[in-house]
Amino acid sequence: MPHTHAHTKAEAIHEALEEFTVAHAHTPDTHEKARVVSDAVKQWEHEEVELLHAEKQFA
C-alpha cells in the first residue's frame, strides 16, 4: 500500500476507498471495504510512528 500522506486517519481511509474504487471499477463490498479500511489504518499508523521517530531524532 502506498504512503498515504494523509493528515488524519479518516482522510487515509477515504483516500484508500477512492483508490480501490478507481482501481477495481466498482465500490468495495462489505468484506473488501473491511480489508481496505484495515490496511489503510495500519499504513497510516505506521507512517505516524515513522514521523514521531524522525521528529525525536532531529529534536
Backbone torsions as a table, in degrees:
resi	resn	phi	psi	omega
1	MET	NA	134.4	-178.0
2	PRO	-71.1	161.2	175.5
3	HIS	-61.5	140.3	-176.1
4	THR	-86.1	-38.2	-174.2
5	HIS	57.2	17.7	179.6
6	ALA	-78.8	145.8	-179.2
7	HIS	-79.6	-27.2	-179.3
8	THR	-130.1	160.8	177.5
9	LYS	-63.3	-40.2	179.6
10	ALA	-61.7	-40.7	178.8
11	GLU	-64.5	-40.1	178.5
12	ALA	-63.1	-41.4	178.8
13	ILE	-64.7	-46.1	179.9
14	HIS	-58.9	-46.0	179.3
15	GLU	-62.6	-41.8	-179.2
16	ALA	-64.3	-40.8	178.5
17	LEU	-67.1	-38.2	176.4
18	GLU	-64.5	-43.7	179.3
19	GLU	-62.0	-40.1	177.9
20	PHE	-61.5	-46.8	-178.2
21	THR	-59.5	-42.5	179.3
22	VAL	-68.1	-45.8	-175.7
23	ALA	-67.4	-33.9	-174.3
24	HIS	-108.2	-0.7	177.2
25	ALA	58.3	28.0	172.1
26	HIS	-160.9	157.5	176.9
27	THR	-75.6	147.5	-177.0
28	PRO	-68.8	143.2	172.7
29	ASP	-77.1	-178.1	-174.2
30	THR	-57.6	-45.4	-178.0
31	HIS	-69.9	-41.1	177.4
32	GLU	-63.8	-42.8	-179.4
33	LYS	-62.1	-42.2	179.0
34	ALA	-60.5	-42.4	179.9
35	ARG	-67.4	-43.8	-179.8
36	VAL	-62.6	-45.1	179.9
37	VAL	-63.5	-45.5	179.8
38	SER	-60.1	-46.7	179.6
39	ASP	-63.6	-40.3	-179.1
40	ALA	-65.3	-41.9	179.8
41	VAL	-65.2	-45.0	178.3
42	LYS	-58.7	-45.5	-178.9
43	GLN	-65.1	-44.2	-179.2
44	TRP	-62.4	-45.2	179.8
45	GLU	-63.8	-39.8	177.6
46	HIS	-60.6	-44.6	179.4
47	GLU	-64.9	-37.9	178.2
48	GLU	-63.3	-41.0	177.5
49	VAL	-63.7	-43.0	177.4
50	GLU	-59.4	-42.3	178.8
51	LEU	-63.8	-41.9	179.2
52	LEU	-62.9	-42.7	178.9
53	HIS	-64.8	-39.8	179.4
54	ALA	-65.7	-40.5	179.0
55	GLU	-64.8	-41.3	179.1
56	LYS	-66.4	-35.2	-178.5
57	GLN	-66.9	-33.5	-178.0
58	PHE	-96.8	-0.1	-178.9
59	ALA	-82.8	NA	NA
